[in-house]
Amino acid sequence: QAHRQHDMTTMWKQNALISFQCHVDACSFFAEEEPTNPCTPTTYHTFHEPASVLQIQKKLLNWYDKEKRELPWRTVALKEPDVNIRTYAVWVSEIMLQQTQVATVIEYYNRWMKRWPTVQDLAAASLEEVNKMWAGLGYYSRGRRLHEGAQKVVTEMEGQMPRTVDSLLKQLPGVGRYTAGAIGSIALGEVSGVVDGNVIRVLCRLRAIGADSTSSAVTEALWTLANTVVDPERPGEFNQALMELGARVCTPKAALCGQCPLKTHCHSYRKVLIPSPDFSTPASCTLCPTEPWLDDLGVHNFPRKPAKKAPRVEQTLTCVARRPSEDGEDEYLLTQRPNKGLLAGMWEFPSLLLDEENSKVKQKGALCAEVGRILGVEVNKDLLSYVGEVVHIFSHIHQTYIVYSVSVEDEHATEETQSEKLQWLTRPALLEAAVSTGLKKVCLHHCYISYRSTRITFLPQRKHETLFHKDVQISA
């Protein structure tokens, strides 16, 4: 009887393992039974059962139909009968959504489409107008490439947007594999998968892909998975559903597994529910995790990413040069950046990249020379006042602006200084111009310091004072 009880216990354990492993875990093996079985991703890391694929498609689309957010570009994709306008509208949305949250994009997208509802309208706009519209959205080269692409469509393609994923990829600047797949499936009904950050997370957890998600092997495996699982009848909505799932349920740090329509198909979720022995990982598998599963992380063990590269640290000397206008309001001197590189074509205060630590005397001398070069006059460094430092974080640069200010009174400097690369703007006009968020921070910090210096004599200083603008908030 004891022997029989032992057999029953063994059988229960084996059944539990089989349930977790989903027939066969091809990336692990039982040391006693299959000591030399190689890892084959065809059974564990892929969607190898057609019936399972159909269930995933049905469950995900049912969830999406009930839970999807109403977004302006989705409405256009579904209701716009003109394929050219539909493709253009989805293209704009996909470029804006790169590295930018949906909530931020909505307002920009609506304003953009109201001003330039067709690709012909965008092509006729100036780059200055595009930069101004894009200001504050970040990654400014995206707006420039949209403009370039629109001009190419009008001048080289008779105003007709590309009609396939391959032609989108080849003919539009700034359109990569994901963007082409998204536009093609959403606007044109092309049966193509997509792989973005949200999709990577969902697929890695569904198929327990634990290797570095940025590696070429994992990237290609994910594209294969995406193209396998995409619904051929509703490819655009399926792709949006997969991204929606990653954005709202299968999130990076707080996955809501209980609300996930695909939890019964998820290897990571099964591993949480039914812990398995710590099987060894065959070195031949390029998709298996190279680090052990951590119970505390649960499904957040996947995906695995390499440590982020630390941003480059830069310091920039910046001079807020101002002059009184005819109506008494201060105007600020702006110069235009080169048409290539960081913040291409945007407007900024006279600035110099600081290569090494310098004394304030040297900093003032360098800025006086730069402002004097721009205006064609000599600027006395004793007129410069130190304002402070403003930090702004780009995606790859930790930028510190070392800010000085100067009041320009020279008549020769204030006459006829408007040009193609130089302009004087009032503060309200400056904040609406094609300037970066970093410049707005500098401008508002300067105004705040000036405000404090003028009121401190008359009013007691409050513990916290805040200067607001619709795009920037600075507190002291």
Secondary structure, DSSP 4 states (H G I P E B T S, - for coil): -HHHHHHHHHHHHHHHHHHHHTT--TT---TTT-TTPPP-TTTTSS---HHHHHHHHHHHHHHHHHH----HHHHHHHH---HHHHHHHHHHHHHHHTTS-HHHHHHHHHHHHHH--SHHHHHHS-HHHHHHHHTTSS-THHHHHHHHHHHHHHHHSTTPPP-SHHHHHHHSTT--HHHHHHHHHHHH--------HHHHHHHHHHTT--SBTTSHHHHHHHHHHHHHHS-SSSHHHHHHHHHHHHHHTS-SSS--GGG-TTGGG-HHHHHHHS--------TT-SSS-SS---TTTGGGG-SB-PPPPPPEEEEEEEEEEEEE-TTS-EEEEEEEPPSSSTTTT-EE-SEEEE-S---HHHHHHHHHHHHHHHHTS---GGG-EEEEEEEEE-SSEEEEEEEEEEE---HHHHSS--BTTEEEEEHHHHHHSSB-HHHHHHHHHHHHHHHHHHHTTTSPPPS--EEE-SS-EEE-
